[in-house]
């Protein structure tokens, strides 16, 4: 059936939290989420999360931007309306390519940066005007919260483990 309750364990130090995550995972408990006021280095590996593919997506977006820049400069400056600017020949894109390098660079960066941010927001399900999902406002200031699903009757064992790991506060709440 699954857990009907979750335990919220609060920590006030990132190193203690990291050690606690490792201890909880070593006892084969599933950590649903960890809410932090700032990124904690190594937390993703300690939780066993898969590595991000955002860099691959960014590279593909950059290649798309480069392709758009090449097409755009060829169409605008060579095919549609060739102009003699500073004595440069206007009948070949490859001969004019050094003049187009800044455009190619800028569009590569533009596409990679903007599409990567949009992809991150969509993947993280962060929409405009979305209500915050953090269960306690202290997680945006100075506390770290580990959320662990727990089955009925097994709360005491998990609570004892969390107290041993240095949790400053432990709450059992109904799953939302």
Order of alpha helices (4+ residues) and beta strands (2+ residues): beta-alpha-beta-alpha-alpha-alpha-beta-alpha-beta
